[in-house]
Amino acid sequence: MNLNLTKPIVFFDLETTGVQVGADHIVQICLLKVMPDGSEKDVTYLVRPANDKGKTIHIPEDSTAIHHITDAMVADKPSFAELAPTIAEFIGDADLAGYNSNKFDVPLLVEEFLRSGVEFSIKERHLVDVQNIFHRMEPRTLVAAYKFYCGKDLDGAHSADADTKATYEVLKAQLDRYKDTPYIDRDGKESLPVVNDIAALSVFTGNSQWADLVGHIGFDKAHREIFNFGKHKGKTLEQVFTQEPAYYDWIMKADFPLSTKQVVMEVQRRMVEARRRIDQEKLQALKLKFEG
């Protein structure tokens, strides 16, 4: 089944120096862009991992053992900061899809753009995580998913280009397999969520309880940002920052992803604006009182 698209969608996969979004870097990226007319184009880049000063970062041996990319292979390659404008232009306004992408690939991609100072927002994009469809319907790995849905062995697993193309094929096969298959969520509600609609798949595979991209910040039932970690777990950010202002400074100085810090900064900005409005209202009330 071909995808029913109203705008382009980019399937992508990353190979990295590790699995910590706030600390690790991309060493390979493959992007497969599928257009509404069904046409496709793809690019793959080896990337030299570098810090904010451009100094090359060593690829740990345990990571190389997985994706087989060595320091020597990327020594003469551009850093992500150098590639960022080209990658952003290639993606354009497309939606994004991947395998385990909502938990790792999307947050790390956004992190790399933020480090590079290149504007890249996901607010107007649908995010489809093919792994979430698979895990909720048939819990497996990508290799098993490819075999299960496509009936083929995945050659070159843990290579960004092979994994990206396999993910694209798996999603198309999932759309055929689960076209009329009901899904019952944890609340007992039944639906038919696996449909040929990118917006609906984004809702089904996403995590609406996360305020940031990695789950450090969540939402409570009133849709207020809350901490999902540490001594203040379950408390709203506004409550904590009011009672313990230094906690905001600790977060901003700690090794959290920049995308998480953006959410924290937005909450702090709202609090400052709210206090300013209250002060203005009090001042206006005093003026009216004296004028009266």
FIFI-346631 format. One record per residue: x, y, z of N, C-alpha, C in turn. Coordinates in steps of 0.1 Angstrom, whole numbers, padded with zeros to 4 digits, always signed. Example, Ala and Ser with C-alpha at 12.3 -4.5 7.8 and 13.67 -1.06 7.14 Angstrom:
2
+0132-0057+0078+0123-0045+0078+0132-0033+0078+0128-0022+0071+0137-0011+0071+0129+0000+0079
END
This chain:
292
+0008-0012+0000+0000+0000+0000+0009+0013+0000+0006+0022-0009+0014+0034-0010+0008+0044+0001+0017+0053+0006+0012+0062+0016+0003+0073+0010-0007+0076+0018-0017+0086+0014-0011+0099+0020-0005+0108+0012+0002+0119+0017-0004+0132+0011-0005+0142+0020-0009+0156+0016+0003+0165+0015+0015+0160+0021+0027+0168+0021+0038+0157+0021+0051+0161+0018+0062+0151+0019+0064+0146+0033+0069+0134+0034+0074+0128+0046+0088+0123+0045+0096+0125+0055+0110+0121+0054+0112+0110+0064+0116+0098+0059+0120+0087+0068+0135+0089+0070+0139+0087+0083+0153+0089+0085+0158+0080+0096+0171+0078+0097+0178+0070+0107+0191+0076+0110+0195+0075+0123+0208+0080+0127+0217+0069+0132+0230+0070+0130+0240+0062+0137+0247+0073+0145+0251+0069+0158+0256+0080+0167+0267+0075+0176+0273+0084+0183+0284+0081+0192+0279+0074+0205+0266+0074+0207+0260+0068+0219+0245+0071+0220+0239+0069+0231+0225+0070+0232+0220+0080+0242+0228+0090+0245+0224+0101+0254+0222+0113+0245+0209+0117+0244+0205+0128+0235+0213+0141+0238+0214+0144+0251+0221+0156+0255+0236+0157+0253+0242+0145+0251+0257+0144+0251+0262+0138+0238+0255+0129+0231+0260+0122+0220+0258+0129+0207+0264+0124+0196+0264+0131+0183+0262+0121+0172+0257+0127+0161+0254+0119+0149+0267+0116+0141+0269+0103+0137+0280+0100+0128+0275+0095+0114+0263+0092+0113+0257+0089+0100+0242+0093+0100+0238+0098+0089+0223+0101+0088+0219+0098+0074+0208+0091+0073+0201+0088+0060+0187+0094+0060+0184+0100+0049+0170+0106+0048+0164+0102+0035+0152+0096+0036+0145+0092+0024+0132+0100+0024+0131+0109+0013+0119+0118+0012+0109+0112+0002+0097+0110+0007+0086+0105-0001+0076+0116-0004+0074+0118-0017+0065+0129-0021+0051+0125-0022+0041+0134-0022+0027+0130-0023+0024+0122-0036+0032+0124-0047+0030+0117-0059+0036+0103-0059+0043+0100-0048+0049+0087-0047+0064+0086-0051+0069+0097-0056+0083+0098-0060+0091+0099-0047+0104+0094-0048+0113+0093-0037+0127+0099-0040+0133+0104-0031+0147+0108-0032+0154+0106-0018+0167+0102-0018+0173+0100-0006+0187+0105-0006+0192+0108+0006+0206+0112+0008+0212+0105+0020+0225+0102+0020+0231+0096+0032+0244+0104+0034+0247+0107+0046+0259+0115+0050+0266+0108+0061+0280+0106+0060+0288+0103+0071+0291+0116+0078+0291+0117+0091+0292+0130+0098+0304+0129+0108+0312+0139+0108+0323+0139+0118+0317+0145+0131+0317+0137+0142+0311+0143+0154+0321+0153+0160+0315+0165+0163+0324+0176+0168+0317+0183+0179+0325+0189+0188+0319+0198+0199+0316+0212+0193+0312+0221+0202+0308+0234+0198+0319+0242+0193+0332+0238+0195+0343+0245+0190+0349+0238+0177+0342+0228+0173+0346+0221+0160+0356+0210+0162+0360+0207+0175+0369+0197+0177+0363+0183+0176+0370+0174+0169+0364+0161+0167+0362+0153+0180+0351+0146+0180+0348+0137+0192+0350+0123+0189+0357+0116+0197+0360+0101+0195+0347+0093+0195+0346+0084+0186+0335+0074+0185+0338+0062+0194+0331+0060+0205+0334+0049+0214+0334+0036+0207+0343+0027+0211+0345+0014+0205+0332+0006+0206+0324+0007+0217+0312-0001+0218+0301+0004+0208+0302+0017+0204+0293+0022+0194+0297+0017+0180+0310+0018+0178+0316+0013+0165+0312-0002+0163+0312-0010+0174+0309-0024+0173+0295-0026+0167+0286-0016+0169+0273-0018+0165+0271-0013+0150+0276-0001+0148+0273+0004+0134+0286+0004+0125+0297+0000+0130+0309-0002+0122+0315+0011+0116+0312+0022+0122+0317+0035+0117+0328+0039+0127+0340+0041+0121+0352+0044+0129+0356+0059+0128+0365+0063+0137+0370+0076+0137+0376+0079+0123+0384+0070+0118+0390+0072+0105+0381+0074+0094+0369+0067+0094+0359+0069+0083+0353+0082+0083+0353+0090+0094+0346+0103+0094+0356+0114+0096+0369+0111+0096+0379+0121+0099+0379+0133+0089+0376+0130+0077+0376+0141+0067+0362+0145+0062+0352+0140+0070+0338+0143+0067+0334+0156+0074+0323+0163+0068+0318+0175+0075+0312+0172+0088+0312+0182+0097+0305+0181+0110+0290+0183+0107+0282+0180+0117+0267+0183+0115+0265+0198+0113+0272+0206+0120+0271+0221+0119+0273+0225+0105+0282+0219+0098+0285+0222+0084+0274+0217+0075+0268+0205+0078+0257+0199+0070+0243+0204+0073+0242+0210+0085+0228+0214+0090+0220+0222+0080+0225+0232+0073+0217+0240+0064+0212+0231+0052+0221+0222+0047+0217+0213+0036+0207+0203+0041+0208+0197+0053+0198+0188+0058+0185+0194+0060+0185+0206+0066+0173+0213+0069+0165+0217+0056+0173+0220+0045+0167+0223+0032+0161+0211+0026+0168+0200+0027+0163+0187+0022+0150+0183+0028+0149+0184+0042+0137+0181+0049+0126+0190+0046+0129+0203+0045+0119+0213+0042+0108+0213+0053+0095+0213+0048+0084+0213+0058+0078+0199+0059+0086+0189+0056+0081+0175+0056+0078+0170+0070+0069+0161+0071+0067+0153+0083+0079+0144+0085+0080+0138+0096+0091+0129+0099+0087+0115+0104+0094+0105+0100+0091+0091+0104+0104+0083+0106+0103+0074+0115+0115+0066+0117+0111+0054+0126+0122+0047+0130+0120+0035+0139+0126+0038+0152+0118+0039+0163+0122+0044+0176+0125+0059+0175+0120+0066+0165+0124+0080+0162+0119+0090+0173+0107+0087+0178+0101+0097+0188+0110+0098+0201+0115+0086+0205+0123+0086+0217+0138+0089+0215+0143+0087+0203+0157+0090+0201+0161+0098+0189+0157+0094+0177+0162+0100+0165+0158+0115+0164+0145+0117+0166+0140+0131+0165+0146+0140+0176+0146+0136+0189+0152+0144+0199+0167+0147+0196+0175+0137+0191+0189+0140+0188+0191+0148+0176+0182+0146+0166+0183+0155+0154+0180+0169+0157+0170+0172+0165+0166+0185+0170+0178+0191+0178+0184+0183+0187+0195+0187+0195+0207+0192+0186+0210+0184+0176+0221+0188+0167+0218+0201+0160+0206+0203+0155+0202+0216+0149+0204+0227+0159+0199+0225+0171+0201+0235+0181+0215+0239+0184+0224+0228+0185+0238+0231+0187+0244+0238+0175+0239+0236+0163+0244+0243+0151+0239+0257+0149+0228+0260+0157+0222+0273+0155+0214+0275+0142+0209+0263+0137+0201+0263+0125+0186+0261+0129+0178+0269+0125+0163+0269+0128+0157+0256+0123+0151+0248+0132+0144+0236+0128+0134+0233+0138+0121+0235+0134+0110+0233+0144+0102+0220+0140+0097+0213+0150+0088+0202+0148+0074+0205+0151+0071+0217+0155+0058+0221+0159+0047+0218+0148+0050+0221+0136+0040+0219+0125+0042+0206+0118+0050+0197+0123+0052+0184+0117+0045+0173+0124+0040+0163+0116+0036+0150+0122+0048+0141+0123+0048+0134+0135+0059+0125+0137+0053+0111+0138+0058+0102+0130+0053+0088+0129+0064+0079+0133+0062+0072+0144+0072+0062+0149+0068+0048+0146+0074+0042+0136+0070+0029+0131+0072+0018+0142+0082+0020+0150+0084+0010+0161+0072+0010+0170+0065+0021+0173+0054+0021+0182+0042+0013+0177+0040+0014+0163+0030+0006+0157+0033-0009+0159+0046-0012+0156+0050-0026+0157+0049-0031+0171+0055-0023+0181+0055-0028+0195+0041-0029+0201+0032-0021+0197+0018-0021+0202+0010-0032+0196+0014-0036+0183+0006-0046+0176+0013-0059+0176+0026-0059+0175+0034-0072+0174+0048-0069+0180+0050-0069+0193+0063-0065+0199+0075-0073+0193+0084-0066+0187+0096-0072+0180+0107-0061+0179+0118-0065+0172+0129-0056+0168+0127-0053+0153+0135-0043+0148+0134-0039+0134+0137-0051+0125+0147-0059+0128+0151-0070+0119+0139-0080+0119+0133-0083+0131+0122-0092+0131+0109-0086+0124+0108-0073+0126+0097-0066+0119+0097-0067+0104+0109-0065+0099+0111-0066+0084+0108-0080+0080+0113-0090+0087+0110-0104+0084+0095-0107+0085+0089-0102+0096+0075-0105+0099+0066-0098+0088+0068-0086+0086+0059-0078+0077+0062-0080+0062+0075-0080+0059+0079-0080+0045+0084-0093+0040+0085-0103+0049+0089-0116+0045+0104-0117+0040+0112-0108+0043+0126-0107+0038+0136-0106+0050+0148-0110+0048+0158-0108+0058+0164-0094+0055+0167-0087+0066+0173-0074+0065+0188-0075+0065+0194-0073+0053+0208-0072+0051+0213-0058+0055+0224-0058+0062+0230-0045+0066+0223-0038+0077+0218-0046+0086+0211-0040+0098+0221-0031+0105+0217-0020+0111+0225-0010+0118+0233-0002+0109+0229-0002+0096+0234+0007+0086+0223+0017+0084+0226+0030+0085+0215+0040+0084+0206+0038+0071+0213+0036+0060+0205+0035+0048+0196+0023+0047+0202+0011+0052+0194-0001+0052+0182+0000+0061+0185+0005+0073+0174+0007+0084+0164+0016+0079+0168+0027+0073+0158+0037+0068+0148+0031+0058+0154+0025+0048+0146+0019+0037+0137+0008+0043+0142+0000+0052+0135-0011+0058+0123-0005+0066+0125+0006+0073+0114+0012+0081+0103+0017+0072+0106+0022+0060+0097+0027+0050+0088+0015+0045+0095+0004+0042+0088-0008+0037+0079-0014+0048+0084-0014+0060+0076-0020+0071+0063-0012+0074+0064+0002+0073+0052+0010+0075+0042+0007+0064+0046+0006+0052+0036+0003+0041+0030-0011+0043+0038-0021+0048+0032-0034+0051+0023-0034+0063+0026-0025+0073+0017-0024+0084+0004-0018+0080+0004-0009+0071-0009-0003+0067-0018-0013+0060-0012-0022+0053-0019-0033+0046-0024-0043+0057-0015-0047+0066-0019-0058+0076-0029-0053+0086-0028-0041+0091-0037-0036+0101-0048-0027+0097-0051-0027+0084-0062-0018+0078-0075-0019+0086-0079-0031+0090-0092-0032+0097-0090-0039+0110-0078-0038+0116-0075-0045+0129-0078-0035+0141-0087-0039+0150-0089-0031+0162-0078-0031+0172-0077-0020+0179-0067-0018+0189-0074-0014+0202-0071-0020+0213-0077-0017+0226-0067-0010+0235-0069+0002+0239-0059+0009+0247-0060+0005+0261-0052+0011+0270-0051+0007+0284-0064+0011+0291-0072+0020+0286-0085+0024+0292-0097+0016+0286-0094+0006+0278-0104-0003+0272-0111+0003+0260-0106+0014+0255-0112+0020+0243-0107+0013+0231-0117+0010+0222-0113+0003+0210-0114+0012+0198-0104+0011+0189-0103+0020+0177-0096+0012+0166-0096+0018+0154-0089+0013+0143-0078+0024+0139-0067+0024+0146-0057+0035+0145-0048+0034+0134-0045+0022+0128-0035+0021+0118-0042+0023+0104-0042+0036+0101-0049+0040+0088-0039+0048+0080-0042+0049+0067-0033+0056+0058-0034+0071+0059-0031+0076+0070-0032+0090+0072-0021+0094+0082-0012+0103+0078+0000+0106+0085-0003+0113+0099-0013+0121+0099-0017+0128+0111-0022+0118+0121-0030+0108+0117-0036+0098+0126-0025+0089+0131-0015+0085+0122-0004+0077+0127+0005+0084+0136+0006+0097+0134+0014+0106+0144+0008+0105+0158-0005+0106+0158-0012+0106+0171-0010+0092+0178-0012+0081+0170-0011+0068+0175+0003+0064+0180+0013+0069+0173+0027+0065+0176+0034+0075+0185+0027+0086+0188+0033+0097+0196+0031+0094+0211+0036+0103+0219+0034+0103+0233+0029+0117+0237+0016+0118+0239+0010+0131+0242+0012+0135+0256+0018+0126+0264+0020+0129+0278+0034+0135+0281+0041+0137+0270+0055+0143+0271+0054+0158+0267+0060+0166+0275+0060+0180+0271+0073+0183+0263+0084+0175+0266+0096+0177+0258+0098+0164+0250+0109+0163+0243+0111+0153+0233+0116+0140+0239+0121+0140+0252+0127+0128+0257+0120+0123+0270+0109+0130+0274+0101+0125+0285+0106+0130+0299+0115+0139+0300+0119+0145+0313+0108+0153+0318+0101+0160+0309+0089+0168+0313+0076+0162+0308+0067+0160+0316+0054+0155+0312+0042+0165+0314+0030+0160+0313+0018+0168+0315+0010+0161+0326+0003+0169+0334-0006+0163+0343-0020+0163+0337-0031+0159+0344-0044+0158+0338-0049+0172+0334-0044+0183+0340-0048+0196+0336-0039+0202+0325-0030+0193+0320-0021+0197+0309-0011+0207+0313-0007+0207+0326+0004+0215+0331+0017+0207+0331+0028+0214+0328+0041+0207+0327+0045+0202+0341+0049+0190+0342+0053+0184+0355+0067+0177+0353+0074+0175+0363+0087+0168+0363+0084+0153+0363+0091+0146+0354+0091+0131+0354+0103+0125+0360+0111+0132+0368+0123+0127+0373+0126+0134+0386+0135+0128+0394+0141+0135+0405+0132+0137+0417+0137+0146+0426+0130+0148+0439+0117+0155+0437+0114+0162+0426+0102+0169+0424+0093+0161+0414+0095+0149+0412+0087+0141+0402+0072+0142+0405+0065+0145+0395+0050+0147+0397+0045+0161+0400+0055+0170+0404+0051+0183+0407+0052+0192+0395+0044+0202+0394+0044+0211+0383+0057+0220+0383+0061+0224+0371+0073+0232+0371+0070+0246+0377+0058+0251+0375+0055+0264+0381+0056+0263+0396+0051+0252+0402+0051+0251+0417+0065+0250+0422+0074+0242+0415+0087+0240+0420+0095+0253+0418+0094+0260+0407+0102+0272+0404+0097+0284+0414+0084+0283+0418+0080+0293+0428+0085+0291+0441+0086+0278+0445+0090+0274+0459+0105+0273+0460+0112+0269+0449+0126+0267+0449+0132+0273+0436+0133+0286+0435+0138+0292+0422+0152+0287+0417+0160+0282+0427+0173+0278+0423+0173+0265+0414+0162+0258+0415+0160+0245+0407+0160+0248+0392+0155+0260+0389+0155+0264+0374+0170+0266+0370+0178+0273+0378+0192+0275+0375+0199+0262+0374+0196+0252+0383+0203+0239+0383+0200+0232+0369+0187+0232+0365+0184+0225+0353+0191+0232+0341+0192+0245+0340+0198+0252+0329+0213+0249+0328+0219+0246+0340+0234+0244+0340+0237+0229+0339+0227+0220+0341+0230+0206+0341+0230+0201+0327+0233+0188+0325+0235+0182+0312+0222+0176+0307+0212+0185+0306+0199+0181+0300+0199+0185+0285+0192+0178+0276+0191+0182+0262+0186+0196+0261+0191+0203+0251+0187+0217+0248+0172+0218+0246+0166+0207+0240+0152+0207+0237+0144+0207+0250+0149+0200+0260+0142+0200+0273+0143+0214+0280+0155+0220+0279+0157+0233+0284+0148+0243+0278+0145+0241+0265+0136+0251+0258+0122+0250+0265+0117+0238+0268+0104+0237+0275+0105+0244+0288+0116+0242+0296+0117+0248+0309+0117+0263+0308+0125+0268+0298+0126+0282+0296+0112+0288+0293+0104+0281+0285+0091+0286+0281+0082+0287+0293+0083+0277+0302+0075+0278+0315+0079+0290+0323+0092+0292+0324+0097+0303+0332+0093+0316+0326+0093+0317+0313+0089+0329+0306+0074+0332+0308+0066+0322+0308+0051+0323+0311+0049+0328+0325+0057+0323+0335+0056+0327+0349+0060+0342+0350+0071+0346+0343+0075+0360+0344+0064+0369+0338+0059+0365+0327+0048+0373+0321+0036+0374+0330+0032+0363+0336+0021+0363+0345+0023+0372+0357+0035+0372+0363+0038+0381+0374+0037+0395+0369+0042+0398+0357+0042+0412+0352+0028+0417+0350+0019+0408+0345+0005+0412+0343-0002+0415+0357+0001+0407+0367-0004+0409+0380+0000+0422+0386+0013+0425+0384+0019+0437+0389+0012+0449+0382+0010+0448+0369+0004+0459+0362-0010+0461+0366-0017+0450+0369-0031+0451+0373-0032+0458+0387-0022+0454+0396-0022+0460+0409-0019+0475+0408-0010+0478+0399-0006+0492+0398-0018+0500+0392-0025+0494+0383-0036+0501+0377-0047+0503+0387-0049+0493+0396-0059+0494+0406-0056+0505+0416-0043+0506+0419-0038+0517+0429-0040+0531+0422-0037+0532+0409-0039+0545+0403-0054+0549+0403-0063+0539+0400-0077+0542+0400-0082+0546+0414-0076+0540+0424-0080+0543+0438-0076+0557+0441-0064+0561+0438-0059+0575+0441-0066+0585+0433-0069+0582+0420-0076+0591+0411-0090+0593+0416-0096+0582+0422-0110+0583+0426-0111+0591+0439
END
